[in-house]
């Protein structure tokens, strides 16, 4: 029976698990000051931040376009939180 849903073999799952472990290790070794997701970011704290634009940057579409992304602004506006 043909399924339109792509399946992943046991080798594929093993590679995914290995990569997930690699990412956890690299994140731990990076000694980042905190672990926070975009969903945890308080856009109400900094109303001038365009939430739509930040969420668009989170798709990483600019990488496929070979473009750069810069976070500019005065101290205390959330640049570090956004780039981490």
Protein Blocks (a to p, Z undefined) as FASTA:
>chain_A
ZZfbdcddfklmmmmmmmmmmmmmmmmmnopabdcdfklpcfklmmmlcfklmmmmmnom
mmmnopacddeddehiopmmmmZZ
